[in-house]
Amino acid sequence: MNATSTLLLAAVPAFILLSIVEYVDHRRDRDATHTFSKRSVRDYVGNWATYLINTAAKALTQYILPFSTIVVASALTPLHLSAKHWWVWVACLVVTDFCYYWAHRGDHRIRLLWAAHSVHHSSNYFNLSTNLRLPWFHPVSYTLRSLAWLPAALLGFPVWMILLLNTAGLLFQIPFHTQRIDKLCAPWEFIFNSPSHHRVHHGSNQPYIDKNYGGVFIIWDRIFGSYAEETEPVRYGLLHDVETQNPIKYNYVETVNMLRDTARAHTWRGRLGYLFGPPGYAEKNKSDDELIAV
């Protein structure tokens, strides 16, 4: 068992404990919204089903195929940093999180990636089980997304360290999927990700759409103009809700829509736009151009 698998396995008891604490805290709060209604229980079960099936396919579709490009880049680069130095670990954490920011931003701005990532945003509820709502089998999206970590490999960081710290960054975000934790102290909120920042990220109401992509550090969003403060109640889910608790449907509904739009496109520019343009891209019809000219 490698270090990444060990880290994930060790997090399971903590995740279950945090879920119980979240549930008990919610039940004791009379002012809380009905996060654990009958419909949300089905959502919770669906999240677990999604996670278990995703785990079975993860080895091939999320590690071996996608990160093979990072292995090749690491073998070709003349730079090789040693894990014996503490500063290499710190630098790798910052660099891998920077790469994660751009990968995550791509998840929202490139429709081919969004077809997979939208699964994680498809629930109208927001609790710790939302962590488990991950896409199943999207090898093309995963491989394209993994290219964001090529700079880390080319800088000479060991591949195993990149994977380990990227996994640690994902585990770091687990407690942020909750409505039970308010804003943290100002210095933390300025530099690091938090439950408040991540609630904004999962919001489908303005001004929250496509905001707060950061994993460990929220500072990237502040630098690159994608930061938003939590200032009003968050509406969770997608702009157009999938309205189903069937894991198969919410795993592939956006993929089906993307392929349908691509097949109906009239030009190669339109086809590429539906694949690599942002969600919401629409091919401009010739008649539209004629109307504008008139």
PLY file of the C-alpha trace (Angstrom):
ply
format ascii 1.0
element vertex 294
property float x
property float y
property float z
element edge 293
property int vertex1
property int vertex2
end_header
0.00 0.00 0.00
1.51 3.38 -1.01
1.59 6.51 1.12
-1.34 8.11 -0.67
-3.59 5.08 -0.13
-2.54 4.90 3.52
-3.39 8.58 4.00
-6.83 8.12 2.45
-7.53 5.01 4.54
-6.53 6.79 7.75
-9.00 9.59 6.97
-12.05 7.30 6.85
-12.62 7.03 10.66
-12.16 10.80 11.03
-14.65 11.42 8.22
-17.28 9.15 9.80
-16.76 10.81 13.20
-17.08 14.31 11.72
-20.27 13.26 9.91
-21.80 12.09 13.20
-20.78 15.34 14.93
-22.27 17.38 12.08
-25.55 15.44 12.30
-25.84 15.71 16.09
-25.02 19.42 16.00
-27.65 19.99 13.35
-30.33 18.09 15.29
-29.65 20.23 18.37
-29.94 23.48 16.42
-33.61 24.46 16.20
-32.83 27.37 13.88
-31.02 25.21 11.32
-32.48 24.52 7.91
-33.75 20.96 7.37
-30.50 19.60 6.00
-31.43 16.05 6.98
-34.92 15.78 5.48
-36.11 12.56 3.80
-35.01 13.89 0.42
-31.59 14.81 1.77
-31.20 11.30 3.23
-31.60 9.93 -0.30
-29.02 12.50 -1.41
-26.70 11.31 1.39
-27.08 7.66 0.36
-26.47 8.61 -3.26
-23.26 10.36 -2.27
-22.01 7.20 -0.56
-22.99 5.03 -3.54
-21.15 7.41 -5.86
-18.06 7.25 -3.66
-17.97 3.44 -3.41
-18.30 2.91 -7.17
-15.82 5.70 -7.82
-13.31 4.02 -5.51
-13.49 0.79 -7.51
-12.59 2.55 -10.77
-10.19 5.13 -9.34
-6.93 3.19 -9.68
-7.08 3.14 -13.48
-9.03 6.26 -14.37
-7.69 8.76 -11.84
-4.12 7.69 -11.14
-2.49 5.35 -13.66
-3.73 6.97 -16.90
-3.90 10.67 -15.97
-0.68 10.97 -13.98
1.39 8.98 -16.45
2.13 12.32 -18.14
3.60 13.60 -14.86
5.80 10.51 -14.61
7.13 11.13 -18.13
7.77 14.82 -17.38
9.62 13.90 -14.18
11.83 11.48 -16.10
12.70 14.05 -18.77
13.42 17.09 -16.59
17.07 17.78 -15.68
15.95 19.06 -12.25
15.63 16.66 -9.33
14.87 17.91 -5.82
15.57 15.78 -2.76
12.88 15.05 -0.18
15.61 15.19 2.50
15.31 18.98 2.67
12.39 20.48 4.59
12.09 23.43 2.24
11.43 21.06 -0.68
8.29 19.84 1.12
7.10 23.39 1.78
7.83 24.47 -1.79
6.10 21.38 -3.19
2.99 22.08 -1.10
2.78 25.63 -2.45
3.47 24.59 -6.06
1.06 21.64 -6.07
-1.67 23.78 -4.55
-1.01 26.44 -7.21
-1.38 23.70 -9.85
-4.58 22.53 -8.14
-6.00 26.04 -8.35
-5.62 26.11 -12.14
-6.87 22.53 -12.52
-9.93 23.41 -10.43
-10.47 26.62 -12.36
-10.30 24.57 -15.56
-12.92 22.24 -14.11
-15.36 25.14 -14.15
-14.28 26.92 -17.34
-13.69 24.01 -19.77
-16.86 22.08 -20.52
-15.10 18.76 -21.07
-13.75 19.02 -17.52
-17.01 20.44 -16.18
-18.86 17.36 -17.49
-16.99 15.39 -14.83
-16.64 18.00 -12.09
-20.31 19.03 -12.22
-21.12 15.75 -10.44
-19.54 17.15 -7.27
-21.70 20.28 -7.52
-24.97 18.58 -8.45
-26.41 18.20 -4.94
-28.83 20.79 -3.55
-27.51 19.98 -0.08
-24.18 20.76 1.49
-22.77 18.56 4.24
-19.78 16.31 4.78
-21.23 13.60 2.53
-20.87 16.06 -0.36
-17.17 15.12 -0.25
-18.15 11.69 -1.55
-20.07 12.94 -4.57
-17.27 12.45 -7.09
-17.39 11.50 -10.79
-16.93 7.87 -11.80
-15.41 7.20 -15.20
-14.13 10.23 -17.10
-10.59 9.22 -18.16
-10.28 11.86 -20.91
-11.19 14.65 -18.50
-8.85 13.31 -15.82
-5.93 13.02 -18.24
-6.43 16.56 -19.57
-6.81 17.90 -16.02
-3.60 16.19 -14.84
-1.58 18.37 -17.21
-1.96 21.19 -14.66
0.63 19.42 -12.46
3.28 19.20 -15.20
5.07 22.35 -13.92
5.55 20.68 -10.52
7.14 17.64 -12.17
9.31 19.77 -14.48
10.59 21.75 -11.48
12.03 18.51 -10.12
9.64 17.57 -7.33
9.33 13.78 -6.95
6.15 12.35 -8.45
5.25 10.53 -5.23
5.57 13.81 -3.30
3.31 15.62 -5.78
0.65 12.91 -5.44
1.00 12.75 -1.66
0.71 16.49 -1.07
-2.11 16.81 -3.60
-3.98 14.11 -1.68
-3.22 15.88 1.60
-4.68 19.05 0.09
-7.89 17.21 -0.80
-8.14 15.77 2.72
-7.58 19.26 4.10
-10.79 20.35 2.37
-13.00 17.61 3.83
-14.16 19.62 6.90
-15.01 22.58 4.65
-18.07 20.81 3.21
-20.41 21.86 5.99
-22.82 24.60 7.02
-22.12 24.02 10.70
-18.86 25.99 10.90
-19.01 29.78 10.65
-16.22 32.04 9.46
-12.83 31.51 11.09
-10.41 34.18 12.32
-9.55 36.94 9.82
-5.86 36.01 9.25
-6.83 32.41 8.42
-9.68 33.49 6.14
-7.32 35.82 4.28
-4.68 33.18 3.46
-6.26 29.75 3.70
-9.39 28.02 2.45
-12.25 27.64 4.93
-15.85 26.37 5.22
-17.12 29.86 4.40
-14.95 30.13 1.28
-15.97 26.67 0.11
-19.68 27.30 0.67
-19.27 30.20 -1.74
-17.57 27.88 -4.23
-20.55 25.52 -4.19
-23.04 28.36 -4.64
-25.11 28.65 -7.81
-26.38 32.16 -7.09
-24.59 35.39 -7.93
-22.10 36.62 -6.85
-20.84 33.10 -6.06
-20.70 31.37 -9.47
-17.16 30.30 -10.48
-15.49 31.65 -7.35
-13.03 30.40 -4.70
-11.17 27.64 -6.54
-8.34 27.43 -4.00
-7.55 24.13 -2.28
-5.28 24.89 0.66
-4.63 28.57 -0.05
-7.41 31.03 -0.89
-4.73 33.60 -1.69
-4.63 32.37 -5.31
-8.23 33.51 -5.78
-7.42 36.92 -4.34
-4.46 37.27 -6.72
-6.22 36.06 -9.88
-9.59 37.76 -9.37
-11.78 34.74 -8.59
-12.43 35.49 -4.91
-15.86 36.16 -3.40
-16.85 36.72 0.22
-19.81 34.90 1.78
-22.27 37.76 2.14
-25.69 36.19 1.52
-27.37 32.76 1.81
-25.93 30.20 -0.56
-28.09 28.28 -3.04
-26.42 24.91 -3.56
-26.54 22.85 -6.73
-26.25 23.67 -10.43
-27.79 26.52 -12.39
-30.07 23.91 -13.93
-30.60 21.21 -11.32
-30.42 17.57 -12.40
-33.46 16.81 -10.19
-32.53 13.19 -9.57
-30.95 11.10 -6.84
-29.86 8.43 -9.35
-26.03 8.36 -9.29
-25.84 7.12 -12.88
-27.96 10.01 -14.14
-26.17 12.78 -12.26
-22.80 11.29 -13.18
-23.40 11.47 -16.92
-26.22 13.93 -17.63
-23.78 16.74 -18.44
-21.62 14.42 -20.57
-24.70 13.43 -22.60
-25.71 17.09 -23.01
-22.17 18.03 -24.09
-21.99 15.24 -26.70
-25.48 16.10 -27.98
-24.54 19.76 -28.44
-21.29 18.78 -30.14
-23.08 16.45 -32.56
-25.58 19.18 -33.48
-22.91 21.83 -34.11
-22.63 23.08 -37.70
-18.91 23.94 -37.75
-15.67 22.61 -36.31
-15.33 25.84 -34.39
-18.68 25.13 -32.80
-17.76 21.52 -32.01
-14.53 22.59 -30.35
-16.41 25.31 -28.49
-18.83 22.81 -26.99
-15.92 20.64 -25.85
-13.33 23.17 -24.74
-15.33 26.36 -24.29
-16.92 27.32 -20.98
-20.21 25.81 -19.81
-23.00 27.80 -21.44
-21.10 28.24 -24.73
-23.47 28.44 -27.72
-22.51 28.27 -31.38
-23.30 31.47 -33.24
-25.64 30.84 -36.13
-25.02 32.43 -39.52
-28.43 34.09 -39.32
-27.35 35.80 -36.12
-24.36 37.33 -37.90
-26.62 38.54 -40.71
-29.01 40.18 -38.23
-26.09 41.92 -36.52
-24.80 43.16 -39.88
-28.22 44.58 -40.73
0 1
1 2
2 3
3 4
4 5
5 6
6 7
7 8
8 9
9 10
10 11
11 12
12 13
13 14
14 15
15 16
16 17
17 18
18 19
19 20
20 21
21 22
22 23
23 24
24 25
25 26
26 27
27 28
28 29
29 30
30 31
31 32
32 33
33 34
34 35
35 36
36 37
37 38
38 39
39 40
40 41
41 42
42 43
43 44
44 45
45 46
46 47
47 48
48 49
49 50
50 51
51 52
52 53
53 54
54 55
55 56
56 57
57 58
58 59
59 60
60 61
61 62
62 63
63 64
64 65
65 66
66 67
67 68
68 69
69 70
70 71
71 72
72 73
73 74
74 75
75 76
76 77
77 78
78 79
79 80
80 81
81 82
82 83
83 84
84 85
85 86
86 87
87 88
88 89
89 90
90 91
91 92
92 93
93 94
94 95
95 96
96 97
97 98
98 99
99 100
100 101
101 102
102 103
103 104
104 105
105 106
106 107
107 108
108 109
109 110
110 111
111 112
112 113
113 114
114 115
115 116
116 117
117 118
118 119
119 120
120 121
121 122
122 123
123 124
124 125
125 126
126 127
127 128
128 129
129 130
130 131
131 132
132 133
133 134
134 135
135 136
136 137
137 138
138 139
139 140
140 141
141 142
142 143
143 144
144 145
145 146
146 147
147 148
148 149
149 150
150 151
151 152
152 153
153 154
154 155
155 156
156 157
157 158
158 159
159 160
160 161
161 162
162 163
163 164
164 165
165 166
166 167
167 168
168 169
169 170
170 171
171 172
172 173
173 174
174 175
175 176
176 177
177 178
178 179
179 180
180 181
181 182
182 183
183 184
184 185
185 186
186 187
187 188
188 189
189 190
190 191
191 192
192 193
193 194
194 195
195 196
196 197
197 198
198 199
199 200
200 201
201 202
202 203
203 204
204 205
205 206
206 207
207 208
208 209
209 210
210 211
211 212
212 213
213 214
214 215
215 216
216 217
217 218
218 219
219 220
220 221
221 222
222 223
223 224
224 225
225 226
226 227
227 228
228 229
229 230
230 231
231 232
232 233
233 234
234 235
235 236
236 237
237 238
238 239
239 240
240 241
241 242
242 243
243 244
244 245
245 246
246 247
247 248
248 249
249 250
250 251
251 252
252 253
253 254
254 255
255 256
256 257
257 258
258 259
259 260
260 261
261 262
262 263
263 264
264 265
265 266
266 267
267 268
268 269
269 270
270 271
271 272
272 273
273 274
274 275
275 276
276 277
277 278
278 279
279 280
280 281
281 282
282 283
283 284
284 285
285 286
286 287
287 288
288 289
289 290
290 291
291 292
292 293
